[in-house]
């Protein structure tokens, strides 16, 4: 069964705008880690040292990995 794309162009733009407003000091605590953003870009759902561990963590939290935006924060 195909997965529907949950986003519209408007929602993607909103995500990018919100992510850009996320406080840099708060983001730096995730340096060197993979993170999962919520769909509106206002918060981070989970983090881990590698992508597989992040997906596992999301499942532990009951979060569908198809419903987050994955990113990596470069080390300082």
C-alpha positions as CSV (number, residue, x, y, z in Angstrom):
1,X,0.0,0.0,0.0
2,X,1.6,3.3,-1.0
3,X,2.2,6.0,1.6
4,X,0.5,9.3,0.9
5,X,2.8,12.4,0.9
6,X,1.6,14.2,4.0
7,X,2.9,17.6,3.0
8,X,1.8,20.4,0.7
9,X,4.1,23.1,-0.5
10,X,2.6,25.4,2.2
11,X,3.4,23.0,4.9
12,X,7.0,22.5,3.7
13,X,7.5,26.3,3.6
14,X,6.1,26.5,7.2
15,X,8.5,23.7,8.3
16,X,11.5,25.5,6.8
17,X,10.5,28.9,8.4
18,X,10.0,27.3,11.8
19,X,13.2,25.3,11.6
20,X,15.1,28.5,10.8
21,X,13.7,30.1,13.9
22,X,14.8,27.2,16.2
23,X,17.2,28.6,18.8
24,X,20.8,27.8,17.8
25,X,21.8,27.3,21.4
26,X,19.2,24.6,21.8
27,X,20.2,23.0,18.5
28,X,23.8,22.8,19.5
29,X,23.0,20.2,22.2
30,X,22.5,17.8,19.3
31,X,25.9,18.4,17.6
32,X,27.2,15.2,16.1
33,X,23.8,13.5,16.2
34,X,20.9,12.5,14.0
35,X,17.7,14.2,14.9
36,X,14.0,13.8,14.0
37,X,12.0,17.1,13.7
38,X,8.3,17.3,14.1
39,X,6.4,18.1,10.9
40,X,6.0,21.7,11.6
41,X,9.7,22.3,12.4
42,X,9.1,23.7,15.9
43,X,10.7,20.9,17.9
44,X,12.8,17.8,17.9
45,X,11.1,14.5,18.6
46,X,14.2,12.4,19.2
47,X,17.9,12.1,18.6
48,X,20.5,9.3,18.4
49,X,24.1,8.8,17.3
50,X,23.1,7.0,14.1
51,X,20.1,6.9,11.8
52,X,19.1,3.3,12.7
53,X,19.2,4.0,16.4
54,X,17.1,7.1,15.7
55,X,14.4,5.1,13.9
56,X,14.4,2.5,16.7
57,X,14.0,5.3,19.3
58,X,11.1,6.8,17.4
59,X,9.4,3.4,17.3
60,X,10.0,3.1,21.1
61,X,8.2,6.4,21.5
62,X,5.3,5.3,19.3
63,X,6.2,7.7,16.5
64,X,6.0,6.6,12.9
65,X,9.4,7.4,11.3
66,X,7.5,8.5,8.1
67,X,5.9,11.3,10.1
68,X,9.1,13.2,11.0
69,X,11.9,15.0,9.2
70,X,15.3,13.5,9.6
71,X,18.4,15.7,9.9
72,X,22.0,15.6,11.1
73,X,23.7,18.3,13.1
74,X,27.4,18.6,12.4
75,X,29.7,18.4,15.3
76,X,31.1,21.6,16.7
